[in-house]
Amino acid sequence: MTLLANLQGSSAVQIIRYADVDHFKVIERLVTARSVPTDLSDFAASLAILTLPSCTIFLQRTFPRIVEADLHTEGALVGVPMEDAAAVTLNGVWAPGDTLLLARGKGPSDLVEARANLFALIVFNSPMRDRGWPEVEDESRIVRPNPGSLRTLQAVVREIFLFGSSSASEFAMPSVACGLDESLVAAVDRALADCEPVVSQKQAAARHKYLGMVRQLDDALSRNLGATFYSHELARKLGISVRTLHNAVVAIRGRPLHDYIRLRRLWCVHQSLTSGAPLQIKAVALANGFWHPGEFSQSYRSLFGETPSQTLVRAKHG
């Protein structure tokens, strides 16, 4: 069982277990985000929250998804993978389980998660500057720490949550909370003082350019819900070639252009069916460019684990 599955809620640890993707909420104090699920067959998203004097730790079990996010935090944020198999792509940069995320301020932080992951997000109350960490301002960056330092940081996070879950009365003592906080900050300092960037500045600049293109694509799709776009029309709207747009989507979203547009249209159908408005499935499907009923139903069920009619019934009785 994972760490989150073993935790019990207490006065120190708040635990939220989400019933389905429609009840899932992003951590609104950190990001403005839009998630598009890519596989809901084993959905089990959950979140544990624990607060220390200098920071709040969010321990989250995610699900396969694409996230268009804009970070907005006054303090520094450190993302820690809590399992070896954890892996995401951040702004087009591959981040496996031996890396850390470091972010400050405001900026795009688009994620692709091909699998469910267990991550700890440590959100400090202050920017935590002048500590020997990599220089990061209004951006997110992936760095690779010394393996031993990463293991120590993961162990400290794990022990803090287990302590808060099982010993809430002791956790409430100011001296104990400060001691836990000091151990965590020391572990973060060690990990970030001895790390290296995963990509060069030149590679990061190229990814950032691709990110801008994909953000423009997402904006065009969002402003024209229900419209059926062709790749050459989208590329023309953005003033680039189809090949460049395809390469940008593959780099940032991890899938071919046509597959990504289709995924966005399926998610649009799902949102319409769960809106509570009186709708006809066929009309919603056609409005989103799905003209073949059987193919549409199969694709929908493959992604959401239920038929469109089941979604509609659940929404009416939910």
C-alpha positions in Angstrom: 0.0 0.0 0.0 1.1 3.6 -0.7 1.9 6.1 2.0 -1.4 8.0 1.4 -3.4 4.8 1.7 -1.8 4.1 5.1 -2.5 7.6 6.5 -5.4 8.3 8.9 -6.9 11.8 9.1 -6.2 13.7 12.3 -6.1 17.2 13.7 -2.7 17.5 12.0 -3.4 15.7 8.7 -6.4 16.5 6.5 -7.2 13.8 4.0 -9.4 14.1 0.9 -10.3 11.1 -1.2 -12.0 12.0 -4.5 -14.9 9.8 -5.7 -14.4 10.6 -9.4 -12.7 13.1 -11.7 -15.7 15.4 -11.6 -15.2 15.9 -7.9 -11.4 16.4 -8.2 -10.2 19.8 -7.4 -6.8 21.4 -8.1 -4.9 23.0 -5.2 -6.4 26.4 -5.9 -4.1 28.3 -3.6 -1.2 27.3 -5.8 -2.3 27.2 -9.4 -5.0 28.1 -11.8 -5.4 24.9 -13.8 -7.4 23.0 -16.3 -7.0 19.2 -16.3 -7.9 16.8 -19.1 -7.8 13.2 -18.0 -6.2 10.6 -20.4 -7.1 7.4 -18.5 -9.7 7.0 -15.8 -9.7 3.2 -15.6 -8.2 3.1 -12.1 -9.1 6.5 -10.8 -8.1 6.9 -7.1 -7.0 10.5 -6.6 -6.5 11.6 -3.1 -4.8 14.4 -1.1 -3.3 14.8 2.3 -2.4 18.3 3.7 -0.2 19.0 6.7 1.0 22.4 7.9 4.4 23.3 9.6 5.6 26.7 10.8 7.5 27.5 7.5 5.4 25.6 4.9 2.4 23.5 4.0 3.0 20.0 2.5 0.5 18.6 0.0 0.8 14.8 -0.6 -1.1 13.9 -3.7 -2.0 10.7 -5.6 -2.8 11.9 -9.1 -4.2 10.2 -12.2 -3.1 10.2 -15.9 -3.9 13.6 -17.3 -2.8 16.7 -19.1 -2.7 19.9 -17.0 -2.6 23.4 -18.3 -1.5 25.3 -15.2 -0.4 28.8 -14.1 1.5 28.9 -10.9 0.9 31.8 -8.5 2.6 31.5 -5.2 4.4 34.1 -3.1 6.7 31.4 -1.6 9.0 28.8 -3.1 7.5 25.4 -4.2 9.5 22.2 -4.2 7.9 19.1 -5.8 9.2 15.7 -4.5 8.4 12.4 -6.2 7.5 9.9 -3.4 8.0 6.7 -5.5 10.7 5.6 -7.9 8.3 5.1 -10.8 6.9 8.6 -10.6 7.3 10.6 -13.8 5.9 13.7 -15.4 6.7 16.1 -18.2 6.9 19.7 -17.1 6.7 22.3 -19.8 8.1 19.7 -22.2 10.9 18.6 -19.9 10.9 14.9 -18.9 11.0 14.6 -15.0 11.5 11.0 -13.8 11.5 9.9 -10.2 15.1 11.0 -9.4 14.4 14.7 -10.0 12.9 17.6 -8.1 10.6 20.5 -9.2 11.6 24.0 -8.0 9.3 27.0 -8.7 8.8 30.5 -7.5 6.4 33.3 -8.3 4.1 33.2 -11.4 4.5 31.3 -14.6 3.2 28.4 -16.8 3.6 25.0 -15.3 2.0 22.6 -17.8 2.2 18.9 -16.9 1.7 15.6 -18.6 1.3 12.6 -16.4 1.1 9.3 -18.3 0.5 7.4 -15.1 -0.8 8.0 -11.6 1.9 9.5 -9.4 2.5 10.1 -5.7 4.1 13.5 -5.2 4.7 15.8 -2.2 4.5 19.5 -2.9 6.2 21.6 -0.3 5.0 25.2 -0.4 7.0 27.5 1.7 5.6 30.7 3.2 8.6 32.7 1.9 10.6 32.7 -1.3 13.5 30.9 0.5 16.2 32.9 -1.3 20.0 33.0 -0.5 20.2 29.4 0.5 22.3 28.0 -2.3 19.3 26.8 -4.3 19.2 27.2 -8.1 18.1 30.7 -9.2 14.5 30.4 -10.2 12.2 33.4 -10.5 8.7 33.3 -12.1 9.3 29.9 -13.6 9.3 26.2 -12.8 12.5 24.1 -13.2 13.4 20.4 -13.0 16.7 19.6 -11.3 18.5 16.3 -10.4 19.8 16.1 -6.8 22.3 13.7 -5.4 20.5 10.4 -5.0 21.3 10.1 -1.3 19.9 13.6 -0.6 16.7 12.8 -2.5 16.2 9.6 -0.4 16.7 11.6 2.8 14.2 14.2 1.8 11.6 11.6 0.8 12.2 9.8 4.2 11.7 13.0 6.1 8.5 13.9 4.3 7.2 10.3 4.9 8.0 10.4 8.6 6.4 13.8 9.1 3.1 12.6 7.6 3.2 9.4 9.6 3.9 11.3 12.8 1.1 13.8 12.2 -1.3 11.0 11.4 -0.5 8.9 14.4 0.7 11.4 17.0 -1.5 14.5 16.5 -1.3 15.6 20.1 2.5 15.6 20.2 2.5 17.3 16.7 0.5 20.2 18.2 3.3 21.0 20.6 5.2 24.1 19.2 8.6 22.6 20.0 7.8 19.4 18.1 6.4 21.2 15.1 9.4 23.4 14.9 11.7 20.4 15.2 9.9 18.7 12.3 10.1 21.9 10.3 13.8 22.2 10.9 14.4 18.7 9.7 12.4 19.2 6.5 14.1 22.5 5.7 17.6 21.0 6.3 16.7 18.0 3.9 15.5 20.4 1.2 18.6 22.6 1.6 20.9 19.5 1.1 19.0 18.3 -1.9 18.8 21.7 -3.7 22.4 22.8 -2.8 23.8 19.7 -4.6 21.8 19.4 -7.8 22.1 20.0 -11.5 19.7 21.2 -14.2 18.1 18.4 -16.3 18.2 20.5 -19.5 20.4 23.3 -20.8 19.2 26.9 -21.0 19.1 26.6 -24.8 16.9 23.5 -24.6 14.7 25.2 -22.0 14.2 28.2 -24.3 13.2 26.0 -27.2 10.6 24.2 -24.9 9.3 27.6 -23.7 8.7 28.6 -27.4 6.8 25.3 -28.0 4.8 25.9 -24.8 3.7 29.3 -26.1 2.4 27.7 -29.3 0.5 25.0 -27.4 -1.0 27.6 -25.1 -2.3 29.5 -28.2 -3.7 26.3 -29.5 -5.5 25.6 -26.3 -6.9 29.1 -26.2 -8.2 28.7 -29.8 -9.9 25.4 -28.9 -11.4 26.8 -25.7 -12.8 29.9 -27.4 -14.5 27.8 -30.0 -16.1 24.9 -28.1 -18.0 22.6 -30.3 -16.2 23.7 -33.5 -14.5 21.1 -35.6 -11.0 22.3 -36.5 -8.6 20.9 -39.1 -4.9 20.9 -38.4 -4.1 23.2 -41.3 -6.7 25.7 -40.1 -5.2 25.7 -36.6 -1.7 26.1 -37.9 -2.8 29.0 -40.1 -4.5 30.7 -37.1 -1.3 30.5 -35.2 0.9 31.6 -38.1 3.0 28.4 -38.1 3.3 25.3 -40.2 1.4 22.1 -39.4 4.6 20.3 -38.8 5.8 22.9 -36.2 2.4 22.8 -34.5 2.6 19.0 -34.4 6.1 19.0 -33.0 5.1 21.5 -30.3 2.1 19.4 -29.2 4.2 16.2 -29.1 6.9 18.0 -27.0 4.5 19.7 -24.6 1.5 17.4 -24.4 3.1 14.1 -25.2 0.8 13.0 -28.1 0.2 13.7 -31.8 -1.7 16.8 -32.7 -4.8 14.9 -34.0 -5.0 12.7 -30.9 -4.7 15.8 -28.6 -7.5 17.6 -30.4 -9.7 14.5 -30.2 -9.0 14.2 -26.5 -10.0 17.8 -25.9 -13.2 17.2 -27.8 -14.1 14.1 -25.8 -13.5 16.1 -22.6 -15.7 18.9 -23.9 -18.5 16.3 -24.4 -18.0 15.0 -20.9 -18.2 18.5 -19.4 -21.4 19.1 -21.3 -23.0 15.9 -20.1 -22.1 16.6 -16.5 -23.3 20.2 -16.5 -26.8 19.3 -15.4 -28.4 20.9 -18.5 -31.1 19.0 -20.4 -29.1 17.5 -23.3 -29.3 14.9 -26.0 -26.2 12.8 -26.3 -26.3 12.6 -30.1 -26.6 16.4 -30.4 -23.6 17.0 -28.1 -21.5 14.4 -29.9 -22.3 16.0 -33.3 -21.6 19.5 -32.0 -18.2 18.3 -31.0 -17.4 16.7 -34.4 -18.2 13.1 -33.6 -20.4 11.9 -36.5 -20.0 8.1 -36.1 -22.1 7.0 -33.0 -20.4 3.7 -32.5 -16.9 5.0 -32.7 -17.7 8.0 -30.5 -19.3 5.7 -27.8 -16.3 3.4 -27.8 -13.8 6.2 -27.5 -15.8 7.8 -24.7 -16.1 4.6 -22.8 -12.4 3.9 -23.2 -11.5 7.2 -21.7 -14.1 7.7 -19.0 -14.9 4.1 -18.0 -18.6 4.5 -18.7 -20.9 5.2 -21.6 -22.2 8.7 -22.4 -25.7 7.7 -21.2 -24.3 6.5 -17.9 -22.5 9.8 -17.4 -25.8 11.7 -18.2 -27.8 9.6 -15.7 -25.1 10.0 -13.0 -25.1 13.7 -13.5 -28.9 13.9 -13.2 -28.9 12.0 -9.9 -25.6 13.4 -8.6 
